[in-house]
Amino acid sequence: MSAIRFDQVSLQFAGMSRPSVDRCSCEVASGRLVVILGPSGCGKTTLLKMVNRLYEPTSGRIYIDNQEIRQLKVTALRQQIGYVIQQSGLFPHMTVAQNIAVVPKLLGWERPRIQARIDELLALVDLPPSEYRHRYPAQLSGGQQQRVGLARALAGDPQVMLMDEPFGAIDAITRSSLQDEILRLQRQLKKTILFVSHDVEEALRLADYLLIMQQGQIVQYDKPFNVLTRPTNDFVNNLVGADDMVRQLGLLRVETAMMQANSPSSLAQGEPTIDRYDSLRHALSLILKTRASSLTVLDNGTPVGELTLDHIRNSASLTAS
């Protein structure tokens, strides 16, 4: 696993009146997905691109696992970092398999290992290898291209992933599906991910931690629920909609509010079901949609508790207090 540390990092482009990134310091723990959030021009993409040295800081240092990245050759650094951009960045003249094989070939892997890795990754991103490995990017939908881009970024098994608004050009339904994919892969692979977004809903859904930037500076770095309930200033409050109680419910799991069952037989029969790891926001929507008096909470298909509108209301009152 790889941690990333920014130590008073600044970057001022020639001819600009102020730094694009201004004395940024924070540490991203290994295996954590951190979303860099902020308005256009706040410096979030610039900060991201300094990690793989597409930009060099004017001052300050960046470390990966306590090694200052300027002590590494640029090619060696980039080979150990996965990079996913908005338009997938696939080579149009290469097949899906050839695109995924780029980094493994640079790393000197043997052909059988590369071919096995291609099939493994295509299966991982839910693109059957027999159907997709010989296609060209032009033969794929936008969502499929992004899945291949993600597979290519994972090909060399990097511990660090940089994702620069990777779903920004995708329709809402496909975007939601790809967000689900990222969450599934992250639970499975536990990469250290920096993910740039300007979309608050996306950020709250994906992030272990939010890194919020304003005019080149980090103004808050915390867990999403803490950002919503204890914003640092008015800028953060307005950016994330901290007064939106429904949004806060989206960050609370059903298990935090449910009433546990003494036995499955004690639960109401025929009520709609919900998973214990779903959000209270989803539960509220389900109760309103079905007009059910309660939901049966499941854990791997087994009933473990009950959730009512009063339970959700009580949780909302606690977060507001």
N, C-alpha and C positions, 0 to 999 in steps of 0.2 A: 504493500500500500504506500501511497505517496501523499505527503502533505505539501501544501503550497503556502509560502509566507511572503507577504509584501512588506517591505521595510522602507517607509518614507519615500515611496515611489512617485516621481513626478515626470511629466513629459510636456514640453512646450514646443510646438511646431514653429518653424521660422515664419515671421510675419504676423503671428498671433499676439493679441494684447494680453492674454492670460493663459495659464497652462491648461491643456486639455485634461490632464490628470494632475492633481495637486496634493502632494504629501500623503499618499494613501498607505495606510498600514493596517494589516489584518492577517489572520492565519486561517486557512481552510484545512480542517482536519481530514485525515485519510478516510476515504470511503463516503465522503459527504457530498451531497448535491447542493451547490450554492447558486442561487439565481441572482444575477446582477441586474438590478431594476432601476429604471429612471427614465426621464423624458429624453427626447432626441437631443443630442449634443452635450449630454452630461458627462461623457467620457467612458461609458461602460464598455463599448467595443474596443476603444483604445487600450483600456486596462487589460482586457482579455488578450489582445494581440501582442502585448509585451511578454506574455508568458511563453509563447513560442518564438519570440524575438522577430516577429514581423515588424514590430517597432522596438526601438531601443530607448530606455528611459533616459531623460536628461540628468536625473539624479535618483539616488536610492537603489535598492537591490531587491531582487526577487530570488527566492530559494525554493527548490524542490527537494524535499527530504534533506534539508540543511545544507544542500550544495547550491552555491550561487550559480545561476544558470549561465552567466557569461564566462564561466570557467569551462563550459562544454562547447564543443564545436556545434555550430548551428544545425548541421545535418544530423548529428547524433542526438541532439535535443529533440528535434522534430520527429525523429523516428520513434521516440518513446512517448509521444503525445498524439492522441487522436484529435482530429479537427473536423468539425461539421459546420457547414455554412448554409445560408438560406436557400440557395438554388442548387443544392446537392453537390455541385462542382465535379460531376462525373465527366470523364473523358468521352466525348461523343463517338469517337472512332473505335473505342474498346468495348468489348462485351462486358456484361455484368461480372463474369468471372475474372476477366482481365483487370477490370477496375479494382476489384477486391484484392487481387494478387499484387498490386503495386508495392506496398510496403513490405510484405513478406519477401518479395524478390530482392528489394534493397537490403534486407536483413540477411540475405544469403541462405534462405531456407531451401531445403530440397523439394523437388517437384511433388512427390507424394504427400509431403506435409502441407504444402500450399493447397493442393487440391482438396485434401481433407478439411482444411481450415475454411475454404470457400463454402463447401457443403454445410459445415457446421454453422457458419454464420448466417447463411441464407435461411437455414431452418430456424435459427434463433430469432430472426426478424420476420418470420412467418412468410417467407417466399420459397416455395418448394424448389430445391436445386434443379431437379429434372426439368422443370418448367421455365426457370428464369436464368440459369447460368449462361446460356448462349444468346440471350436477348441483348439488344443495344439500348442505351438510355432513351432514344427516341421512341422505342416501342413500349415504354413504361408510363404509367400515370405519374403525376407529381408526387403523390404519397409513396408510390413504389420506388421512385427515384430517391426519395429521402431515406427510405429503409435501406436501399443499397448504399447510400452515402454513409449511413450509420454503420453498416456492416464493414465498409471499407475503413472507417475510422477505428474499428475494433480489431482489424485484421492482425496487427502486430501485437495484440494483447497489451495495449498501453494501460498504465495505471492512472493516467491523467487524461481527461477528455475536455476539450474546449468546444462549446457549441454556441455559435453566433446567430441568434434568432433563427434557428433551423426550420421552424414551422411557420415563419412569417408570411410566406407566399402561398400557403396551403388553405384550402377551404375549411370551414369551421368543423364539419363532420370528420374529415380526414385528420385535421389538427388534433381533435380530441382523441381519435384512435391512436395517433402517434404519441401523444402524451401518455396514454395508457401503456404503450409499448416501452417508453422510457422508464416509467415507474416499475414495470415488470422486470426489465433488464437490470435496473439498478438494484432491486431486491435480490436478484440472482448473482450479479457480477460485482457489486460494491466498488465501482470506480470512483475516483475523485473527479467531480464534474463542476466546471464553471459554465454556467448557462446564461447567456445574455438574452433579456426579454424586455419589451416595453409593455407587455400585456399583464395586467395585475392578476387577473383570474388564472392565467397560466402559471405565473410565478407562485401564487399561493398554493396551487395544486401540486406543483413539482418540488418546491424547495424544502430542504432540511433547514437551511438558513437563507435569509434574504440579506443581500448587500445592496443598500440603497444609496445611489449617488445623486449629487446635486452640484452642478457647476464644477465638476472635476474632483469633488471631495466625497468621501464616505461619510454620510450623515447618520446612518444606523446600520448595524450588523447584528442580527439577532434571529431567533426562531420566528416563523411567520405569526404564530399566535401572540407572541410578545410584541411584535411590531404593531399588530392590530389593536391590542389592548393597552399598550404603553408606547405610542409613537413618540419619537424624540422631539419633534417640533410640528408646527402647522403644515409645513411642506410635506412631511411624511404622512401626517394625518389625512391630508387631502389626496395625496397620491394613491394611497391604498384603500381609501374609504373606510377609515377606522371606526366611523360611527355606524357602519352598516352591520347590524346584528346578524342578519342572515349570512353575510360573508364570514363572520366569526364562527357561526355554526358549521360552516364548511370545513373548519379545521379541527372540529371536535369529533371523536369517534363515538359511535353508538354505545360502545361498551362503557364509556364514561358516565352515561346517564341512565342506562337500562336498570331494571329491577331483576336481579338474578332469580332464577327459578329453583325451588327446592327439588323439583323433579319435573321431567317433561310433561307428565300427566296433569300438572297443576296449571299449565298454560291453556289459554283459550284456543279452541279448535277452529280451524278454517280462516284464521286471520292472515293477512299478507305477511310475508317474511322479509327480513333484511339481515345482512351479514353484520357481525359485531364490529368489523373494521370499516364499515361504511360510515359516511359522515352524518351528523345530525341534520345537516342541510338536506341531504338526500332523504333521510327519514321523514322530515317535515313535509317535503314534497309528496312523498308516498302516502302519508296520512291524509293530506289535503285532497290528493287525487282519488284515493279509494274511499274516503270518508270512513275509514276503519276506526274503531275505538282504541285499538292497540295494534302493535306489530310484534310478531314473534321473532326473536333474535336468534340467529343461527351461528354456530361455529363448526365449520366443515360439515354443514348439513344437519348438525344435531341441535335441536332447540336448547338454548341455555338461558333465555331470559325474555323479558317483555318490555316494550317501550311504548309509552303513551304521550299524548300531547302535553300533559302536565309535566312529565319527565323532561321533555325538551324545553318547556317554558322555565322550569327551575334551573336548568343549565344555563339558559340565556341570562337569567337574573344574576347568577353567580359571576358570569364573565363581565357583566355591566357594573358590578359592585366594586 
